[in-house]
Amino acid sequence: MVFLNILPKIDFFFESSSFVINSINGTLSKKIHSLIPWINLSYYRNVIKINSRYFGNKKNFQTSEEYIVFIDGMVIDHPDVILRQGEPQKENRKKYYECIRKINI
């Protein structure tokens, strides 16, 4: 549906893994776009490499409810994760989705 412009593309994809970024940038859609700039079949508009650090103990963050941000990138069942780490164990999948359900309550 994204390819047919029924659903919007993802404007910004933040990733810390060079392997994933290189995989995305090496796709056929990116190669076609570099040859014919007006044809963009890529799922992502911008892929941005970030450093990955945990800031959970910081208490001075300014927060706002202005935007809705989806942070969970399907860490269990995403094809990129399966490619890198293999199929997830059933116990890990069950525990992950139970934790997600608790957050939404």
MOPAC internal coordinates of N, CA, C and O (Angstrom, degrees):
PM7 1SCF
backbone

  N    0.0000 0     0.00 0     0.00 0    0    0    0
  C    1.4363 1     0.00 0     0.00 0    1    0    0
  C    1.5268 1   110.82 1     0.00 0    2    1    0
  O    1.2310 1   120.77 1   150.97 1    3    2    1
  N    1.3331 1   116.14 1   -29.03 1    3    2    1
  C    1.4632 1   119.28 1   176.70 1    5    3    2
  C    1.5247 1   110.11 1   -68.33 1    6    5    3
  O    1.2310 1   120.75 1   139.94 1    7    6    5
  N    1.3263 1   116.18 1   -40.06 1    7    6    5
  C    1.4610 1   120.08 1  -179.14 1    9    7    6
  C    1.5223 1   111.94 1   -64.28 1   10    9    7
  O    1.2310 1   120.32 1   151.18 1   11   10    9
  N    1.3286 1   116.99 1   -28.82 1   11   10    9
  C    1.4683 1   121.79 1   179.37 1   13   11   10
  C    1.5238 1   112.05 1   -91.73 1   14   13   11
  O    1.2310 1   120.50 1  -174.49 1   15   14   13
  N    1.3290 1   116.65 1     5.51 1   15   14   13
  C    1.4660 1   123.58 1  -179.00 1   17   15   14
  C    1.5277 1   113.12 1    61.38 1   18   17   15
  O    1.2310 1   120.16 1  -152.42 1   19   18   17
  N    1.3243 1   117.30 1    27.58 1   19   18   17
  C    1.4633 1   121.87 1   173.62 1   21   19   18
  C    1.5282 1   108.66 1   -81.54 1   22   21   19
  O    1.2310 1   120.72 1   138.10 1   23   22   21
  N    1.3288 1   116.24 1   -41.90 1   23   22   21
  C    1.4665 1   122.23 1   174.33 1   25   23   22
  C    1.5256 1   107.99 1  -109.45 1   26   25   23
  O    1.2310 1   120.16 1   -31.69 1   27   26   25
  N    1.3356 1   117.29 1   148.31 1   27   26   25
  C    1.4643 1   118.81 1  -178.36 1   29   27   26
  C    1.5225 1   112.51 1   -74.46 1   30   29   27
  O    1.2310 1   121.41 1   -24.44 1   31   30   29
  N    1.3201 1   114.91 1   155.56 1   31   30   29
  C    1.4563 1   120.74 1   175.16 1   33   31   30
  C    1.5204 1   109.09 1   -76.54 1   34   33   31
  O    1.2310 1   120.70 1   -16.60 1   35   34   33
  N    1.3120 1   116.27 1   163.40 1   35   34   33
  C    1.4543 1   121.40 1   175.28 1   37   35   34
  C    1.5184 1   107.08 1   -80.65 1   38   37   35
  O    1.2310 1   120.59 1   -57.27 1   39   38   37
  N    1.3412 1   116.48 1   122.73 1   39   38   37
  C    1.4600 1   120.75 1  -176.44 1   41   39   38
  C    1.5193 1   112.43 1   -69.16 1   42   41   39
  O    1.2310 1   120.44 1   132.87 1   43   42   41
  N    1.3238 1   116.76 1   -47.13 1   43   42   41
  C    1.4603 1   120.95 1  -177.77 1   45   43   42
  C    1.5164 1   109.74 1  -132.13 1   46   45   43
  O    1.2310 1   120.78 1   -52.02 1   47   46   45
  N    1.3225 1   116.12 1   127.98 1   47   46   45
  C    1.4573 1   122.17 1   175.90 1   49   47   46
  C    1.5201 1   106.67 1  -118.56 1   50   49   47
  O    1.2310 1   120.41 1   -65.98 1   51   50   49
  N    1.3304 1   116.83 1   114.02 1   51   50   49
  C    1.4545 1   122.38 1  -179.16 1   53   51   50
  C    1.5188 1   108.80 1   -96.75 1   54   53   51
  O    1.2310 1   120.48 1   -51.21 1   55   54   53
  N    1.3194 1   116.68 1   128.79 1   55   54   53
  C    1.4588 1   120.85 1  -176.35 1   57   55   54
  C    1.5264 1   108.86 1  -144.37 1   58   57   55
  O    1.2310 1   120.67 1   -38.91 1   59   58   57
  N    1.3217 1   116.32 1   141.09 1   59   58   57
  C    1.4607 1   120.41 1   178.10 1   61   59   58
  C    1.5294 1   111.94 1   -97.86 1   62   61   59
  O    1.2310 1   119.75 1   165.24 1   63   62   61
  N    1.2995 1   118.08 1   -14.76 1   63   62   61
  C    1.4586 1   121.70 1  -176.78 1   65   63   62
  C    1.5327 1   111.15 1   -88.86 1   66   65   63
  O    1.2310 1   121.03 1   -60.10 1   67   66   65
  N    1.3337 1   115.64 1   119.90 1   67   66   65
  C    1.4721 1   120.20 1   176.65 1   69   67   66
  C    1.5244 1   110.53 1   -63.75 1   70   69   67
  O    1.2310 1   120.42 1   146.18 1   71   70   69
  N    1.3215 1   116.79 1   -33.82 1   71   70   69
  C    1.4618 1   120.71 1   179.51 1   73   71   70
  C    1.5281 1   110.94 1   -60.41 1   74   73   71
  O    1.2310 1   120.50 1   133.96 1   75   74   73
  N    1.3270 1   116.65 1   -46.04 1   75   74   73
  C    1.4647 1   120.90 1  -179.96 1   77   75   74
  C    1.5267 1   110.41 1   -65.88 1   78   77   75
  O    1.2310 1   120.29 1   136.12 1   79   78   77
  N    1.3271 1   117.04 1   -43.88 1   79   78   77
  C    1.4649 1   120.42 1   179.88 1   81   79   78
  C    1.5262 1   110.59 1   -62.26 1   82   81   79
  O    1.2310 1   120.12 1   135.38 1   83   82   81
  N    1.3173 1   117.37 1   -44.62 1   83   82   81
  C    1.4623 1   120.47 1   178.32 1   85   83   82
  C    1.5249 1   111.35 1   -64.53 1   86   85   83
  O    1.2310 1   120.30 1   144.38 1   87   86   85
  N    1.3248 1   117.02 1   -35.62 1   87   86   85
  C    1.4678 1   120.65 1   177.03 1   89   87   86
  C    1.5227 1   110.85 1   -64.43 1   90   89   87
  O    1.2310 1   120.45 1   136.32 1   91   90   89
  N    1.3204 1   116.75 1   -43.68 1   91   90   89
  C    1.4675 1   120.99 1   179.43 1   93   91   90
  C    1.5259 1   110.19 1   -65.76 1   94   93   91
  O    1.2310 1   120.71 1   134.00 1   95   94   93
  N    1.3343 1   116.26 1   -46.00 1   95   94   93
  C    1.4632 1   120.15 1  -177.79 1   97   95   94
  C    1.5243 1   113.02 1   -70.93 1   98   97   95
  O    1.2310 1   119.98 1   164.56 1   99   98   97
  N    1.3234 1   117.64 1   -15.44 1   99   98   97
  C    1.4586 1   121.34 1   179.17 1  101   99   98
  C    1.5161 1   114.40 1   -96.21 1  102  101   99
  O    1.2310 1   120.16 1  -173.27 1  103  102  101
  N    1.3284 1   117.30 1     6.73 1  103  102  101
  C    1.4577 1   120.04 1  -177.87 1  105  103  102
  C    1.5214 1   111.83 1   -72.18 1  106  105  103
  O    1.2310 1   121.09 1   -18.38 1  107  106  105
  N    1.3029 1   115.53 1   161.62 1  107  106  105
  C    1.4633 1   121.93 1   179.06 1  109  107  106
  C    1.5261 1   111.07 1   -60.94 1  110  109  107
  O    1.2310 1   120.13 1   141.93 1  111  110  109
  N    1.3246 1   117.36 1   -38.07 1  111  110  109
  C    1.4631 1   120.38 1  -179.16 1  113  111  110
  C    1.5292 1   111.28 1   -62.88 1  114  113  111
  O    1.2310 1   119.85 1   141.71 1  115  114  113
  N    1.3292 1   117.90 1   -38.29 1  115  114  113
  C    1.4671 1   120.94 1   177.34 1  117  115  114
  C    1.5268 1   111.27 1   -68.49 1  118  117  115
  O    1.2310 1   120.20 1   143.21 1  119  118  117
  N    1.3272 1   117.21 1   -36.79 1  119  118  117
  C    1.4657 1   120.68 1   178.20 1  121  119  118
  C    1.5289 1   111.08 1   -67.03 1  122  121  119
  O    1.2310 1   120.78 1   139.03 1  123  122  121
  N    1.3299 1   116.11 1   -40.97 1  123  122  121
  C    1.4610 1   119.91 1   177.30 1  125  123  122
  C    1.5203 1   110.14 1   -63.63 1  126  125  123
  O    1.2310 1   120.66 1   138.01 1  127  126  125
  N    1.3395 1   116.34 1   -41.99 1  127  126  125
  C    1.4649 1   121.03 1  -179.93 1  129  127  126
  C    1.5295 1   111.87 1   -63.42 1  130  129  127
  O    1.2310 1   120.15 1   144.57 1  131  130  129
  N    1.3253 1   117.31 1   -35.43 1  131  130  129
  C    1.4697 1   119.57 1   179.24 1  133  131  130
  C    1.5308 1   111.13 1   -70.67 1  134  133  131
  O    1.2310 1   120.11 1   150.44 1  135  134  133
  N    1.3388 1   117.40 1   -29.56 1  135  134  133
  C    1.4666 1   120.83 1   177.96 1  137  135  134
  C    1.5244 1   112.17 1   -83.82 1  138  137  135
  O    1.2310 1   120.75 1   140.29 1  139  138  137
  N    1.3325 1   116.18 1   -39.71 1  139  138  137
  C    1.4666 1   122.24 1  -178.27 1  141  139  138
  C    1.5282 1   107.04 1  -127.09 1  142  141  139
  O    1.2310 1   119.88 1   -89.45 1  143  142  141
  N    1.3402 1   117.83 1    90.55 1  143  142  141
  C    1.4788 1   121.42 1  -171.17 1  145  143  142
  C    1.5250 1   115.40 1   -59.96 1  146  145  143
  O    1.2310 1   118.98 1   153.03 1  147  146  145
  N    1.3093 1   119.55 1   -26.97 1  147  146  145
  C    1.4630 1   119.90 1  -178.10 1  149  147  146
  C    1.5221 1   112.64 1   -80.82 1  150  149  147
  O    1.2310 1   119.71 1   174.24 1  151  150  149
  N    1.3219 1   118.15 1    -5.76 1  151  150  149
  C    1.4677 1   121.96 1   175.17 1  153  151  150
  C    1.5292 1   107.80 1  -106.85 1  154  153  151
  O    1.2310 1   121.01 1   -66.31 1  155  154  153
  N    1.3259 1   115.67 1   113.69 1  155  154  153
  C    1.4670 1   120.31 1  -179.97 1  157  155  154
  C    1.5242 1   108.83 1  -127.46 1  158  157  155
  O    1.2310 1   120.70 1   -79.03 1  159  158  157
  N    1.3219 1   116.28 1   100.97 1  159  158  157
  C    1.4622 1   122.29 1  -178.93 1  161  159  158
  C    1.5228 1   112.70 1   -96.47 1  162  161  159
  O    1.2310 1   120.42 1  -178.75 1  163  162  161
  N    1.3089 1   116.81 1     1.25 1  163  162  161
  C    1.4550 1   120.92 1  -177.03 1  165  163  162
  C    1.5234 1   111.64 1   -67.25 1  166  165  163
  O    1.2310 1   121.00 1   -33.26 1  167  166  165
  N    1.3107 1   115.70 1   146.74 1  167  166  165
  C    1.4592 1   122.78 1   178.74 1  169  167  166
  C    1.5245 1   111.16 1   -72.88 1  170  169  167
  O    1.2310 1   120.64 1   151.25 1  171  170  169
  N    1.3519 1   116.39 1   -28.75 1  171  170  169
  C    1.4549 1   122.37 1  -177.39 1  173  171  170
  C    1.5240 1   109.90 1  -111.92 1  174  173  171
  O    1.2310 1   120.53 1   -42.48 1  175  174  173
  N    1.3353 1   116.60 1   137.52 1  175  174  173
  C    1.4679 1   120.73 1   174.18 1  177  175  174
  C    1.5291 1   110.36 1   -78.18 1  178  177  175
  O    1.2310 1   120.20 1   136.19 1  179  178  177
  N    1.3284 1   117.23 1   -43.81 1  179  178  177
  C    1.4607 1   122.37 1  -178.38 1  181  179  178
  C    1.5203 1   109.70 1  -136.51 1  182  181  179
  O    1.2310 1   120.42 1   -49.69 1  183  182  181
  N    1.3256 1   116.80 1   130.31 1  183  182  181
  C    1.4576 1   122.77 1   174.98 1  185  183  182
  C    1.5227 1   106.67 1  -110.87 1  186  185  183
  O    1.2310 1   120.48 1   -58.58 1  187  186  185
  N    1.3322 1   116.69 1   121.42 1  187  186  185
  C    1.4520 1   121.14 1  -173.50 1  189  187  186
  C    1.5240 1   109.93 1  -121.31 1  190  189  187
  O    1.2310 1   121.04 1   -53.97 1  191  190  189
  N    1.3379 1   115.62 1   126.03 1  191  190  189
  C    1.4588 1   120.65 1   178.42 1  193  191  190
  C    1.5321 1   108.80 1   -81.50 1  194  193  191
  O    1.2310 1   121.19 1   -47.07 1  195  194  193
  N    1.3195 1   115.33 1   132.93 1  195  194  193
  C    1.4606 1   121.12 1   179.24 1  197  195  194
  C    1.5192 1   109.49 1  -127.17 1  198  197  195
  O    1.2310 1   121.01 1   -19.66 1  199  198  197
  N    1.3124 1   115.67 1   160.34 1  199  198  197
  C    1.4526 1   121.33 1   169.40 1  201  199  198
  C    1.5188 1   107.58 1   -85.09 1  202  201  199
  O    1.2310 1   120.50 1   -35.90 1  203  202  201
  N    1.2958 1   116.64 1   144.10 1  203  202  201
  C    1.4509 1   120.17 1  -177.98 1  205  203  202
  C    1.5260 1   109.35 1  -104.88 1  206  205  203
  O    1.2310 1   120.87 1   -66.07 1  207  206  205
  N    1.3453 1   115.94 1   113.93 1  207  206  205
  C    1.4618 1   121.58 1   176.99 1  209  207  206
  C    1.5195 1   108.03 1  -137.03 1  210  209  207
  O    1.2310 1   121.28 1   -29.15 1  211  210  209
  N    1.2913 1   115.16 1   150.85 1  211  210  209
  C    1.4517 1   120.83 1   179.07 1  213  211  210
  C    1.5210 1   109.20 1   -98.18 1  214  213  211
  O    1.2310 1   120.38 1   -55.23 1  215  214  213
  N    1.3267 1   116.87 1   124.77 1  215  214  213
  C    1.4535 1   121.56 1  -179.00 1  217  215  214
  C    1.5223 1   111.67 1  -117.30 1  218  217  215
  O    1.2310 1   119.70 1  -150.88 1  219  218  217
  N    1.2985 1   118.18 1    29.12 1  219  218  217
  C    1.4478 1   121.83 1  -174.96 1  221  219  218
  C    1.5167 1   115.42 1   -63.50 1  222  221  219
  O    1.2310 1   119.46 1   153.03 1  223  222  221
  N    1.3242 1   118.64 1   -26.97 1  223  222  221
  C    1.4584 1   120.66 1  -177.36 1  225  223  222
  C    1.5253 1   113.28 1   -88.77 1  226  225  223
  O    1.2310 1   119.57 1   176.42 1  227  226  225
  N    1.3003 1   118.42 1    -3.58 1  227  226  225
  C    1.4695 1   121.57 1   179.56 1  229  227  226
  C    1.5200 1   108.67 1   -75.35 1  230  229  227
  O    1.2310 1   120.11 1   -45.73 1  231  230  229
  N    1.3157 1   117.39 1   134.27 1  231  230  229
  C    1.4570 1   121.46 1  -176.68 1  233  231  230
  C    1.5200 1   112.75 1  -111.23 1  234  233  231
  O    1.2310 1   119.38 1   176.86 1  235  234  233
  N    1.3234 1   118.79 1    -3.14 1  235  234  233
  C    1.4582 1   121.23 1  -174.03 1  237  235  234
  C    1.5311 1   113.03 1  -101.57 1  238  237  235
  O    1.2310 1   119.96 1  -154.65 1  239  238  237
  N    1.3051 1   117.69 1    25.35 1  239  238  237
  C    1.4590 1   119.78 1   177.90 1  241  239  238
  C    1.5227 1   109.80 1   -75.05 1  242  241  239
  O    1.2310 1   120.43 1   -42.25 1  243  242  241
  N    1.2993 1   116.79 1   137.75 1  243  242  241
  C    1.4528 1   120.19 1   170.92 1  245  243  242
  C    1.5194 1   106.85 1   -89.27 1  246  245  243
  O    1.2310 1   120.46 1   -51.21 1  247  246  245
  N    1.3131 1   116.73 1   128.79 1  247  246  245
  C    1.4538 1   120.14 1  -177.92 1  249  247  246
  C    1.5158 1   110.31 1  -113.88 1  250  249  247
  O    1.2310 1   122.07 1   -18.48 1  251  250  249
  N    1.3142 1   113.63 1   161.52 1  251  250  249
  C    1.4527 1   120.56 1  -179.01 1  253  251  250
  C    1.5239 1   107.75 1  -152.84 1  254  253  251
  O    1.2310 1   120.21 1   -25.28 1  255  254  253
  N    1.2915 1   117.20 1   154.72 1  255  254  253
  C    1.4598 1   121.20 1   176.09 1  257  255  254
  C    1.5186 1   110.64 1  -108.79 1  258  257  255
  O    1.2310 1   121.28 1  -154.01 1  259  258  257
  N    1.3285 1   115.16 1    25.99 1  259  258  257
  C    1.4550 1   121.20 1  -177.06 1  261  259  258
  C    1.5328 1   111.91 1   -73.13 1  262  261  259
  O    1.2310 1   119.97 1   148.44 1  263  262  261
  N    1.3241 1   117.66 1   -31.56 1  263  262  261
  C    1.4550 1   121.47 1  -175.95 1  265  263  262
  C    1.5226 1   110.78 1  -124.58 1  266  265  263
  O    1.2310 1   120.93 1   -27.84 1  267  266  265
  N    1.2954 1   115.82 1   152.16 1  267  266  265
  C    1.4567 1   122.29 1   170.58 1  269  267  266
  C    1.5242 1   105.85 1  -102.73 1  270  269  267
  O    1.2310 1   120.34 1   -56.17 1  271  270  269
  N    1.3317 1   116.95 1   123.83 1  271  270  269
  C    1.4560 1   121.30 1  -177.58 1  273  271  270
  C    1.5202 1   108.72 1  -120.92 1  274  273  271
  O    1.2310 1   120.78 1   -54.12 1  275  274  273
  N    1.3040 1   116.11 1   125.88 1  275  274  273
  C    1.4590 1   121.74 1   176.60 1  277  275  274
  C    1.5168 1   107.53 1   -92.76 1  278  277  275
  O    1.2310 1   120.51 1   -66.10 1  279  278  277
  N    1.3268 1   116.63 1   113.90 1  279  278  277
  C    1.4607 1   120.08 1  -175.42 1  281  279  278
  C    1.5263 1   111.94 1   -99.64 1  282  281  279
  O    1.2310 1   120.02 1   152.55 1  283  282  281
  N    1.2855 1   117.57 1   -27.45 1  283  282  281
  C    1.4584 1   121.75 1  -174.84 1  285  283  282
  C    1.5207 1   109.72 1   -79.62 1  286  285  283
  O    1.2310 1   120.13 1   -64.22 1  287  286  285
  N    1.3003 1   117.35 1   115.78 1  287  286  285
  C    1.4534 1   121.86 1  -179.97 1  289  287  286
  C    1.5119 1   113.07 1   -98.57 1  290  289  287
  O    1.2310 1   120.06 1  -141.36 1  291  290  289
  N    1.3332 1   117.49 1    38.64 1  291  290  289
  C    1.4680 1   122.37 1  -179.35 1  293  291  290
  C    1.5362 1   110.20 1    54.83 1  294  293  291
  O    1.2310 1   120.41 1  -121.84 1  295  294  293
  N    1.3068 1   116.82 1    58.16 1  295  294  293
  C    1.4602 1   120.97 1  -172.80 1  297  295  294
  C    1.5195 1   113.76 1   -64.00 1  298  297  295
  O    1.2310 1   119.72 1   167.24 1  299  298  297
  N    1.2986 1   118.14 1   -12.76 1  299  298  297
  C    1.4596 1   120.57 1   179.40 1  301  299  298
  C    1.5382 1   111.14 1   -97.43 1  302  301  299
  O    1.2310 1   120.20 1   129.01 1  303  302  301
  N    1.3161 1   117.21 1   -50.99 1  303  302  301
  C    1.4637 1   120.60 1  -170.37 1  305  303  302
  C    1.5240 1   115.28 1  -108.16 1  306  305  303
  O    1.2310 1   119.55 1  -170.67 1  307  306  305
  N    1.3183 1   118.47 1     9.33 1  307  306  305
  C    1.4517 1   119.99 1  -179.76 1  309  307  306
  C    1.5305 1   109.29 1   -70.92 1  310  309  307
  O    1.2310 1   119.74 1   -42.87 1  311  310  309
  N    1.3420 1   118.10 1   137.13 1  311  310  309
  C    1.4709 1   120.27 1  -178.91 1  313  311  310
  C    1.5282 1   114.28 1   -55.65 1  314  313  311
  O    1.2310 1   119.58 1   145.46 1  315  314  313
  N    1.3394 1   118.41 1   -34.54 1  315  314  313
  C    1.4613 1   120.27 1   178.60 1  317  315  314
  C    1.5204 1   111.15 1   -66.01 1  318  317  315
  O    1.2310 1   120.48 1   141.00 1  319  318  317
  N    1.3317 1   116.70 1   -39.00 1  319  318  317
  C    1.4598 1   120.71 1   179.12 1  321  319  318
  C    1.5287 1   109.80 1   -67.33 1  322  321  319
  O    1.2310 1   120.70 1   137.20 1  323  322  321
  N    1.3216 1   116.27 1   -42.80 1  323  322  321
  C    1.4656 1   120.33 1   179.07 1  325  323  322
  C    1.5291 1   110.33 1   -63.34 1  326  325  323
  O    1.2310 1   120.44 1   141.71 1  327  326  325
  N    1.3496 1   116.77 1   -38.29 1  327  326  325
  C    1.4578 1   120.99 1   177.95 1  329  327  326
  C    1.5217 1   111.15 1   -61.55 1  330  329  327
  O    1.2310 1   120.46 1   137.91 1  331  330  329
  N    1.3454 1   116.72 1   -42.09 1  331  330  329
  C    1.4670 1   120.90 1  -176.96 1  333  331  330
  C    1.5253 1   112.63 1   -80.61 1  334  333  331
  O    1.2310 1   120.11 1   139.27 1  335  334  333
  N    1.3486 1   117.39 1   -40.73 1  335  334  333
  C    1.4600 1   120.42 1  -169.62 1  337  335  334
  C    1.5224 1   114.21 1  -113.53 1  338  337  335
  O    1.2310 1   119.80 1   172.82 1  339  338  337
  N    1.3157 1   117.99 1    -7.18 1  339  338  337
  C    1.4535 1   120.74 1  -177.52 1  341  339  338
  C    1.5236 1   111.06 1    86.62 1  342  341  339
  O    1.2310 1   120.96 1    -3.19 1  343  342  341
  N    1.3056 1   115.77 1   176.81 1  343  342  341
  C    1.4694 1   121.42 1  -179.47 1  345  343  342
  C    1.5259 1   110.34 1   -63.24 1  346  345  343
  O    1.2310 1   120.30 1   -43.42 1  347  346  345
  N    1.3344 1   117.04 1   136.58 1  347  346  345
  C    1.4715 1   119.36 1   179.39 1  349  347  346
  C    1.5232 1   111.64 1   -72.86 1  350  349  347
  O    1.2310 1   120.83 1   -28.40 1  351  350  349
  N    1.3202 1   116.02 1   151.60 1  351  350  349
  C    1.4569 1   120.43 1   176.26 1  353  351  350
  C    1.5217 1   108.57 1   -73.29 1  354  353  351
  O    1.2310 1   120.96 1   -32.21 1  355  354  353
  N    1.3327 1   115.76 1   147.79 1  355  354  353
  C    1.4668 1   120.57 1  -178.03 1  357  355  354
  C    1.5296 1   111.86 1   -59.06 1  358  357  355
  O    1.2310 1   120.17 1   142.61 1  359  358  357
  N    1.3316 1   117.28 1   -37.39 1  359  358  357
  C    1.4585 1   120.33 1  -178.83 1  361  359  358
  C    1.5312 1   110.69 1   -64.96 1  362  361  359
  O    1.2310 1   120.66 1   138.08 1  363  362  361
  N    1.3393 1   116.34 1   -41.92 1  363  362  361
  C    1.4672 1   120.50 1   179.71 1  365  363  362
  C    1.5253 1   110.82 1   -65.95 1  366  365  363
  O    1.2310 1   120.39 1   137.90 1  367  366  365
  N    1.3292 1   116.85 1   -42.10 1  367  366  365
  C    1.4666 1   120.91 1   179.12 1  369  367  366
  C    1.5273 1   110.09 1   -61.62 1  370  369  367
  O    1.2310 1   120.32 1   134.43 1  371  370  369
  N    1.3357 1   117.00 1   -45.57 1  371  370  369
  C    1.4642 1   121.33 1  -178.83 1  373  371  370
  C    1.5245 1   110.78 1   -62.75 1  374  373  371
  O    1.2310 1   120.16 1   134.39 1  375  374  373
  N    1.3328 1   117.30 1   -45.61 1  375  374  373
  C    1.4623 1   121.48 1   179.96 1  377  375  374
  C    1.5312 1   110.77 1   -63.46 1  378  377  375
  O    1.2310 1   120.15 1   138.59 1  379  378  377
  N    1.3198 1   117.32 1   -41.41 1  379  378  377
  C    1.4701 1   121.90 1   179.92 1  381  379  378
  C    1.5274 1   111.02 1   -60.24 1  382  381  379
  O    1.2310 1   120.47 1   129.30 1  383  382  381
  N    1.3292 1   116.70 1   -50.70 1  383  382  381
  C    1.4647 1   119.79 1  -177.74 1  385  383  382
  C    1.5391 1   112.07 1   -69.48 1  386  385  383
  O    1.2310 1   119.85 1   150.05 1  387  386  385
  N    1.3105 1   117.89 1   -29.95 1  387  386  385
  C    1.4651 1   119.76 1   174.13 1  389  387  386
  C    1.5300 1   110.34 1   -64.45 1  390  389  387
  O    1.2310 1   120.25 1   138.65 1  391  390  389
  N    1.3241 1   117.13 1   -41.35 1  391  390  389
  C    1.4734 1   120.82 1   178.55 1  393  391  390
  C    1.5272 1   110.84 1   -65.68 1  394  393  391
  O    1.2310 1   119.79 1   140.52 1  395  394  393
  N    1.3193 1   118.01 1   -39.48 1  395  394  393
  C    1.4587 1   121.53 1   178.33 1  397  395  394
  C    1.5235 1   109.79 1   -63.27 1  398  397  395
  O    1.2310 1   119.84 1   137.67 1  399  398  397
  N    1.3286 1   117.90 1   -42.33 1  399  398  397
  C    1.4745 1   120.82 1   178.92 1  401  399  398
  C    1.5294 1   110.88 1   -62.18 1  402  401  399
  O    1.2310 1   119.91 1   142.50 1  403  402  401
  N    1.3184 1   117.77 1   -37.50 1  403  402  401
  C    1.4730 1   121.18 1   178.88 1  405  403  402
  C    1.5222 1   111.02 1   -64.16 1  406  405  403
  O    1.2310 1   119.94 1   143.48 1  407  406  405
  N    1.3133 1   117.73 1   -36.52 1  407  406  405
  C    1.4606 1   121.46 1   179.40 1  409  407  406
  C    1.5197 1   110.72 1   -64.99 1  410  409  407
  O    1.2310 1   119.85 1   141.49 1  411  410  409
  N    1.3255 1   117.88 1   -38.51 1  411  410  409
  C    1.4514 1   122.65 1  -175.18 1  413  411  410
  C    1.5310 1   113.84 1   -78.62 1  414  413  411
  O    1.2310 1   120.00 1   176.56 1  415  414  413
  N    1.3167 1   117.60 1    -3.44 1  415  414  413
  C    1.4625 1   119.99 1  -177.28 1  417  415  414
  C    1.4961 1   110.86 1   -79.03 1  418  417  415
  O    1.2310 1   120.10 1   180.00 1  419  418  417

